[in-house]
Amino acid sequence: MTNEKAASERSGGRVLLVEDEAPIREGLCELFLSQGYQVVALGDGLSALEQSADGGFDVVILDIMLPGMDGLGVLTHLRSRGDHTPVLLLTAKGAEDDIVKGLEAGADDYVPKPFGIHELLARVKGLMRRAQLREREPQKVISVGAAIIDLDQLVVRSPEGEVKLTARECSILEFLAARAHRPVGRDELLVEVWGYRDGSIQTRTVDVHMQQLRAKLKAVPGGDEWIGTVRGRGYRFDGPLSP
């Protein structure tokens, strides 16, 4: 199968797969085709930017280590031109700096190599499901004190200015705010926000995303108190919600 070959007449969604290692790229292409997805598979960052310019993809699976332009460069360009397509990063195991930079640049999720195919599929399905729900729902905002969380525009607006969020970070805030009366465990977040079937899977993705989200909220007056930790039970939304 060539790198640029796309499958047609599929119903699972349209995936842009960007991975420079041919065996991995071809294996993932076959995997997603077998699950009913349309796939465009490419091996470099510049080609990915050109291919994504017209939109039409439901998710982008993006390796960080790419020739020409790396994955972080591709991601930064996508977000700078207003492209909010969900992006799943493929990172090297233990590459914490790459993960942090990716989330700060607007990635929605990440999977460290080597990864299990079931975990990867679960992440992709979860990203697509959340994106589809946002498209069907009316415009929605959450008022927290003097700030507004705009779930459509992916920003928090306050008298101090705007803080840009990723779609995943908005989903986390929305989910916690709707359950502000109780703590929410990592397993519940993995199932309801990430789309996992089983929340007992061993992954640090919830903690990493919470760390990045809390860091961003420090720029919002009182935002560093919005997400509390309840020892042994998980996270709770502690911000002053307005009716």
N, C-alpha and C positions, 0 to 999 in steps of 0.2 A: 504494500500500500504506500503511495507517495505521501510526502509530508503535507501537501496541499489538498489532498483528496477529501472531498466532502460527501457525506452520505445524504441522500434525499428521502422524502416520503417517510420520515420518522416522526414520532409523536412525543418523545420524552423531553424535548427542549433542544436548543441550539447551543453548542459548546465551542468556545475558542480555546484550544489547547496549545500552549506555547512551552515547548520543552526541547532543549538542544540535543539531548542524548537519544539517538534514534531508537534503540531497543525499548527504552521507557516510553517514548512518544508513541511508537507503534503498538506497544502493549496496552497503553491507556486508550488509544484510539479504538482498538478492538473491543476493549471492555465497555466503553460507552456506546459503541455501535450495538453491542449485544444487548444493552439495556434499553434500546429504542431511541437513543439520542442522535441528533445530527451533529457531526463533528467536523471542524476545520482544524487541522493539526499543522503547526508551523514550528520552525527551529530557531528563529532569531527574533529579537525585539523589534527591529524596524519593520519587518514584514507584519508583525502583530499589530503595530500601530496603523499601518496602511489598511489591513484587513478589517480592523475594528472601526474605521472612520465612518462607515455608513451605518453602524449600529446593527441591530437585529440579533444580537447574541443574548442568551439568557444568563450565561455565566462565563467568566474567563478563568481558566486554570493556568497560572503563570509561574514558571520556574524563576527563581531569583537570579541564578547564574546563567546568563545568556550571552552569546557573542554579539558584538556591535553595540547594542544598548541593553543593559541588564534589566531584570524584571522591575526593580525599583524605579528605574527611569521610565519604563513603559507605564507603570502605575501612576507615576506623577503626571505624565502627559495626559493619560486618560482622565484623571480627575480635574486637571487644569482646564480641559475643554468641556467640562460639564457632563462627562460620561459617568453615570452612577451604576453601570452594570456591576453586579456582584463579582468580586475578584477573590479567588482562593489562591494563596501563595503556596508554592512548594519550596520548602526550605531545607537546608542541611541540618541534620540532627545536632542539637545543642547550639545552633547559631542564634543565640538570644538577641544579639545586636541587629541581625537582619529581621528578626520577627518584630522587634520594637519599631525599627525604621519602617517596616512594611505597614504596620497598623497605623503609625503616625501619618503615613502617606495616603491612607484611605483604603487599605485592604480590609475585606470583611471577615476573613478567616485565614487560617494557615494549617498546613499539614507537614510535619517534619519527615524527611526521608530517613530510613525506609518506612513506608506506610502500608497498612493493610487495605485491600481493595474495598472491603465493606465499610471501613471508616471513611475512605475517600468518597464513596458513593453517598453515604449518609450526609456528609458535609455539603456536597453539591446539591442533593435533594432539599436539604434544609435551606440553603441559600435561595434556591428557586422558589420554594414555597413561601418564604417570607416576602420575596419581591412580588409574587403574584398577589398576595394578600394586601400589600400596600397599594397596588394598582386598583384593586376592587373597592377599597375603603374610601370614604369621603375624606377631604382634607382634614387633618387632625393636628391639634396642638395641645400641649399640656402646660398649664400655668403653674409655676413653682415660685412663690414669692413675687419678686419683681421681674422674674425671667420667664421666657416662653421657650419650650422645646417644640420646634417645628419638625414634625415627623416626616413631612413630605420633602422639605428643603434640606433636611439633615443638618440643622444648626440649632444652637441655643442662643437666643437673643436676650440681652440684658442691657441695662444702662451703660455698662462698660464696653459694649460691642457684641460681636458675634464669635462664637466658637463652633468650628466645623466638626461634625461627627461623621462616622461611617454609618452605613445602614445597620450593621450589627450593633453598634453602640446605641443607636436610637431604639432598636428592638429591645435591648437590655433595659434601658430606662423605661420604656413603655410597659414592659412586663412587670418590673419591680414596682412602678408607680401604681399600677392597677391592683397590686397586692400589698399596699403600703401598711396594712394592718398586721402583717405577719412576715417572718423571715422566709426567704426562698433559698432552698438548697442547691448545690452545684448540680446534683442529679436532675432536679426539676428544670433547671436552666438548660442543661444539655438536651433534654427531650423537647421542651416547649419552644426554646429560642434557637437552638442549634439544629434541631430536627433529628436527633438520635432516637432510635427505637429503645435503646437501653442506656439509662443514665449512669450506670455503674462503670462504664468504660473508663480506663485510666488515661487521662489527658489533662494537661495544664492550661488548656485554651481558655477556660473560664477565668482563672486567676490572672492570666496575662492580659486578657481583654479588660478585666476590672481595673487592673493597675493602670493601663493606658487611659481608660475612661476617667478614673479619678484624677489623673494628672491633668487632663484637659479641663475638668470641671473646676479646678483651682482658679481658673481665669474668670469664673462666674462668681459674683458676690454671694458668699455663703455656700457655693457649690461643693466645697470640700467636705461639707457635712451631709450632702444628699444621700450618699450610699454608706450605710453603716454595716459593720460586721457583727453578727451574733455568734459568739463562740459555740462551735459544735453544731450550728444549725444553718449557717449560710449568710446571705446578704439581705438587707432590708432598706427600703427607700425611706429616708428620714427627712427629706426636704419638705418645706411648708407648701403642700399642694393647695391650690385655689380652686373653688367650684367652677 
